[in-house]
């Protein structure tokens, strides 16, 4: 059984649901990877080598933007997209907390069995 969160921690976790939903798509994970490795990119660069239309990439980027994962700036006629590192750090934090809770629960189970 997982330990209950304090109301503040629980609220932060619930606020991260859109973040994890955005990361739960293969194409969006590929975009995150590209932005991590290549820095800010235009949609043209983001679609290069992918079998996905620019329109589809734009829709994925909008989902990611709504979750706070990316933001865009205009550079001439193009939008340049960049990753919001803060949101990735939040995801890492939540995953570490869940991992810690599971480790504690497994430790209690191990102690009970032994």
C-alpha positions in Angstrom: 0.0 0.0 0.0 1.3 3.4 -0.9 1.6 6.0 1.8 -0.9 8.9 1.6 0.4 12.3 0.4 0.0 15.5 2.3 -2.7 17.6 0.6 0.0 19.9 -0.8 2.0 17.0 -2.3 -1.2 15.5 -3.6 -2.2 18.7 -5.3 1.2 19.0 -6.9 0.9 15.4 -8.2 -2.6 16.0 -9.6 -1.3 19.2 -11.3 1.3 17.0 -13.1 -1.3 14.7 -14.7 -1.3 16.8 -18.0 2.5 16.6 -18.0 2.5 12.8 -17.8 -0.3 12.6 -20.3 1.7 14.7 -22.7 4.8 12.4 -22.1 2.6 9.3 -22.7 2.8 9.5 -26.5 5.6 8.0 -28.6 5.7 10.9 -31.0 5.8 13.5 -28.2 8.6 11.6 -26.4 10.5 11.6 -29.7 10.0 15.4 -29.9 11.2 15.8 -26.3 14.3 13.8 -27.2 15.0 15.9 -30.2 14.6 19.1 -28.3 16.8 17.8 -25.5 19.6 16.9 -27.9 19.3 19.6 -30.4 18.1 22.7 -28.5 15.4 25.0 -29.9 14.1 23.9 -33.3 11.6 24.9 -35.9 8.8 22.6 -37.0 10.7 22.0 -40.2 13.7 20.7 -38.2 11.5 18.7 -35.8 9.7 16.9 -38.7 12.9 16.1 -40.5 13.3 12.3 -40.8 10.0 11.6 -39.2 7.1 10.0 -41.0 4.7 12.6 -39.5 3.2 15.7 -41.1 4.0 19.2 -40.0 0.3 19.6 -39.1 0.5 16.5 -36.8 3.7 17.7 -35.2 2.1 21.1 -34.6 -0.8 19.4 -32.8 1.6 17.4 -30.7 3.5 20.6 -29.8 0.3 22.3 -28.8 -0.5 19.5 -26.4 3.0 19.7 -25.0 2.7 23.5 -24.7 -0.6 23.2 -22.8 1.2 20.9 -20.4 4.0 23.4 -20.0 6.6 21.1 -21.6 7.5 23.4 -24.5 7.1 27.0 -25.5 7.5 28.7 -28.8 8.9 32.1 -30.0 8.6 33.7 -33.4 11.7 34.0 -35.4 10.7 35.7 -38.6 8.0 33.6 -40.2 8.8 30.5 -38.2 8.0 29.4 -34.7 11.0 28.0 -32.8 10.2 25.5 -30.1 12.2 25.0 -26.9 11.9 22.5 -24.1 10.9 23.8 -20.6 13.5 22.0 -18.4 11.5 23.0 -15.2 8.7 20.7 -16.2 11.0 17.8 -16.9 12.5 18.3 -13.5 9.0 18.2 -12.0 8.4 14.9 -13.8 11.7 13.5 -12.5 10.8 14.6 -9.0 7.4 12.9 -9.0 8.8 9.7 -10.4 11.5 9.7 -7.7 8.8 10.2 -5.0 6.8 7.3 -6.4 9.9 5.1 -6.6 10.8 6.0 -3.0 7.2 5.0 -1.8 7.4 1.7 -3.6 10.9 1.0 -2.2 9.5 1.7 1.3 6.4 -0.5 0.7 8.6 -3.4 -0.6 10.9 -3.0 2.4 7.9 -3.3 4.7 6.7 -6.4 2.8 10.1 -7.9 2.9 10.3 -7.4 6.7 6.9 -8.9 7.2 7.7 -12.0 5.1 11.1 -12.6 6.8 
